């Protein structure tokens, strides 16, 4: 799998996020976590690429991400963003190359072509548009130094829509719903839609975390 040699950093980041979410100590709204950002982003992109069960050379996004993952000196593809938010759910949601449009205009949604990988304790969105939806863009702090360590801001309230206590839905932004936090429609290629996954895994701590943050 592309980026498999970077997975240790992704696991390290996930463990740090889980510790922050599970602690009973009062923390500031934003906590800084040191991480090898260029390895982290390549690990995430590698998993996004592997989410497709077929090789698609015609897809420009896949081509650019593949080149980025394989070349340690490359910067992330221009005009792409890698957003992330705290994910307090036990459900795993993976979708590739989707376009969504919000049912209402109350909350911002990522625009353009997006891919998501949601699994406790973090959800990741790769998008080819500049809309950030109030989330931090991991690509924005990447560099040419594969081993550079950067302090990443962890916004413990990013599981909510900005300025609210309204939790982002577990498949957000790919949740089809007439509600104010849903998408009115979702478009994607048949092959990619067929490869989309929604699954649930067991994690006894998740419900405790969600109740603590209400």
C-alpha positions as CSV (number, residue, x, y, z in Angstrom):
1,X,0.0,0.0,0.0
2,X,1.2,3.5,-0.9
3,X,2.5,5.3,2.2
4,X,2.6,2.2,4.4
5,X,6.1,3.2,5.6
6,X,4.6,6.4,7.1
7,X,1.9,4.6,9.1
8,X,3.8,4.8,12.4
9,X,3.4,8.5,12.3
10,X,-0.3,8.3,11.6
11,X,-0.7,5.9,14.5
12,X,1.3,8.2,16.7
13,X,-0.9,11.1,15.8
14,X,-4.1,9.1,16.4
15,X,-2.8,7.9,19.8
16,X,-2.1,11.5,20.8
17,X,-5.5,12.7,19.8
18,X,-7.2,9.8,21.7
19,X,-5.2,10.7,24.8
20,X,-6.4,14.4,24.5
21,X,-10.0,13.3,24.0
22,X,-10.0,10.9,26.9
23,X,-8.2,12.9,29.5
24,X,-10.2,14.2,32.5
25,X,-7.8,17.1,32.9
26,X,-9.2,20.5,31.8
27,X,-7.4,21.5,28.6
28,X,-7.3,24.8,26.6
29,X,-9.6,24.9,23.6
30,X,-6.7,24.3,21.3
31,X,-3.8,22.0,22.1
32,X,-0.5,21.8,20.1
33,X,0.8,18.3,19.2
34,X,4.3,17.9,17.7
35,X,4.3,15.5,14.7
36,X,6.3,14.8,11.6
37,X,3.8,16.5,9.3
38,X,5.2,15.4,5.9
39,X,5.1,11.7,6.9
40,X,1.6,12.1,8.5
41,X,0.1,13.7,5.3
42,X,1.7,11.0,3.1
43,X,0.3,8.3,5.3
44,X,-3.2,9.8,5.1
45,X,-3.0,10.2,1.3
46,X,-1.7,6.7,0.9
47,X,-4.8,5.3,2.7
48,X,-7.1,7.5,0.6
49,X,-5.5,6.1,-2.5
50,X,-5.8,2.6,-1.2
51,X,-9.5,3.1,-0.6
52,X,-10.1,2.6,-4.3
53,X,-10.1,-1.1,-5.3
54,X,-8.8,-0.2,-8.8
55,X,-6.0,1.8,-10.3
56,X,-7.2,4.9,-12.1
57,X,-4.4,6.6,-14.1
58,X,-6.8,9.0,-15.7
59,X,-7.8,10.7,-12.4
60,X,-5.6,13.8,-12.1
61,X,-6.1,13.9,-8.3
62,X,-5.0,10.3,-7.9
63,X,-2.0,10.9,-10.1
64,X,-0.9,14.0,-8.2
65,X,-1.4,12.4,-4.8
66,X,0.5,9.3,-5.9
67,X,3.4,11.3,-7.1
68,X,3.4,13.2,-3.8
69,X,3.3,10.1,-1.6
70,X,6.2,8.4,-3.6
71,X,8.5,11.5,-3.7
72,X,9.7,12.5,-0.2
73,X,10.8,15.9,-1.5
74,X,7.5,17.0,-3.1
75,X,5.1,19.5,-1.6
76,X,1.4,18.6,-1.5
77,X,-0.5,19.2,-4.8
78,X,-1.3,22.8,-5.3
79,X,-4.9,23.9,-4.7
80,X,-5.6,20.8,-2.6
81,X,-6.3,20.8,1.1
82,X,-6.2,18.1,3.7
83,X,-8.6,19.1,6.5
84,X,-9.2,17.2,9.7
85,X,-11.6,17.3,12.6
86,X,-12.0,15.5,15.9
87,X,-14.2,12.4,15.3
88,X,-16.0,11.1,18.3
89,X,-17.8,8.2,16.6
90,X,-17.3,4.4,16.5
91,X,-18.3,4.3,12.8
92,X,-15.8,4.2,10.0
93,X,-16.7,6.2,6.8
94,X,-14.6,6.2,3.7
95,X,-15.7,7.8,0.4
96,X,-13.6,8.8,-2.6
97,X,-14.1,11.4,-5.3
98,X,-17.5,12.8,-4.2
99,X,-19.2,16.1,-4.9
100,X,-21.7,17.3,-2.3
101,X,-24.1,20.2,-2.0
102,X,-25.6,21.3,1.4
103,X,-29.3,21.1,1.9
104,X,-29.2,24.5,3.6
105,X,-26.8,27.4,3.8
106,X,-26.4,27.4,7.6
107,X,-23.1,25.5,7.7
108,X,-20.2,25.6,5.3
109,X,-19.4,22.4,3.3
110,X,-16.2,21.6,1.4
111,X,-16.6,22.4,-2.3
112,X,-15.3,20.7,-5.4
113,X,-14.2,17.0,-5.5
114,X,-13.7,15.6,-2.1
115,X,-12.6,12.3,-0.4
116,X,-13.2,11.5,3.2
117,X,-11.7,9.0,5.7
118,X,-13.5,9.1,9.1
119,X,-12.4,6.9,11.9
120,X,-12.0,7.5,15.6
121,X,-10.3,9.8,16.7
122,X,-10.0,11.9,13.5
123,X,-11.8,12.5,10.3
124,X,-9.8,13.6,7.2
125,X,-11.0,15.4,4.1
126,X,-9.0,15.9,0.9
127,X,-10.6,18.6,-1.2
128,X,-9.6,20.5,-4.4
129,X,-11.2,23.8,-3.3
130,X,-10.1,26.6,-0.9
131,X,-13.2,26.3,1.4
132,X,-11.9,25.3,4.9
133,X,-15.2,25.0,6.8
134,X,-13.4,26.3,9.9
135,X,-11.0,23.3,9.9
136,X,-7.2,23.2,10.0
137,X,-5.5,22.3,6.7
138,X,-2.6,19.9,7.3
139,X,-1.2,20.6,3.8
140,X,-0.7,24.3,4.8
141,X,2.3,23.5,7.1
142,X,4.0,20.9,4.9
143,X,7.6,21.3,3.6
144,X,10.2,19.6,1.5
145,X,11.9,18.1,4.7
146,X,10.4,14.7,5.2
147,X,11.4,14.6,8.9
148,X,10.4,18.1,9.9
149,X,8.4,18.2,13.1
150,X,5.6,20.8,13.3
151,X,3.2,21.6,16.2
152,X,-0.3,20.8,14.9
153,X,-3.2,22.7,16.5
154,X,-5.8,20.2,17.9
155,X,-9.1,22.0,18.2
156,X,-11.1,19.9,20.6
157,X,-14.3,21.6,19.5
158,X,-13.8,20.8,15.8
159,X,-16.3,17.9,16.1
160,X,-18.9,20.7,16.3
161,X,-19.9,23.1,13.6
162,X,-18.1,26.5,14.3
163,X,-19.7,28.5,17.1
164,X,-22.2,25.8,18.0
165,X,-22.6,22.6,20.1
166,X,-24.0,20.9,17.1
167,X,-22.0,17.8,16.3
168,X,-20.9,17.2,12.7
169,X,-22.7,14.0,11.6
170,X,-20.6,10.8,11.4
171,X,-20.5,10.8,7.6
172,X,-20.1,14.5,7.2
173,X,-19.9,16.1,4.7
174,X,-21.3,13.1,2.7
175,X,-24.4,12.6,4.8
176,X,-27.5,12.9,2.7
177,X,-30.3,14.6,4.7
178,X,-32.9,17.3,4.6
179,X,-31.6,18.5,7.9
180,X,-29.6,21.7,8.2
181,X,-26.4,19.7,8.7
182,X,-26.9,17.4,5.7
183,X,-26.2,17.4,2.0
184,X,-29.1,17.5,-0.5
185,X,-27.3,15.3,-3.0
186,X,-24.0,13.5,-3.6
187,X,-22.4,12.8,-6.9
188,X,-19.7,10.3,-7.7
189,X,-18.4,7.8,-10.2
190,X,-20.0,4.4,-9.9
191,X,-16.7,2.6,-9.2
192,X,-15.9,5.0,-6.4
193,X,-19.4,4.9,-4.9
194,X,-19.2,1.1,-4.9
195,X,-15.9,1.3,-3.0
196,X,-17.3,3.6,-0.3
197,X,-17.5,2.0,3.1
198,X,-19.5,2.6,6.2
199,X,-18.7,0.2,9.1
200,X,-18.8,0.3,12.9
201,X,-16.1,-0.9,15.2
202,X,-16.1,-1.2,19.0
203,X,-14.6,1.5,21.2
204,X,-15.9,1.7,24.8
205,X,-14.3,5.1,25.4
206,X,-16.1,6.9,22.5
207,X,-19.5,7.3,24.3
208,X,-17.8,8.6,27.4
209,X,-16.0,11.2,25.4
210,X,-19.1,12.4,23.6
211,X,-21.0,12.7,26.9
212,X,-18.1,14.6,28.5
213,X,-18.1,17.2,25.7
214,X,-21.9,17.8,25.7
